[in-house]
Amino acid sequence: MSPGMLKMWISVGGMALMFLAIITIYLSRYKLTGVFRFVTAILAYLFMIAAGLTLLIVFLT
């Protein structure tokens, strides 16, 4: 696989992580209560951090 194709697949993974973050943030703010709200919020922000780092690596290399 060429380096360009590898970077493309990594960036697609980063975008998928952003999509998961959006969905889990929505769930934690508007649909869930209690402990589930807290757990999904933490999971959402972990997804967002991972997506940001992934896309930062792709853009800088």
Secondary structure, DSSP 8 states (H G I E B T S, - for coil): --HHHHHHHHHHHHHHHHHHHHHHHHIIIII--THHHHHHHHHHHHHHHHHHHHHHHHHH-
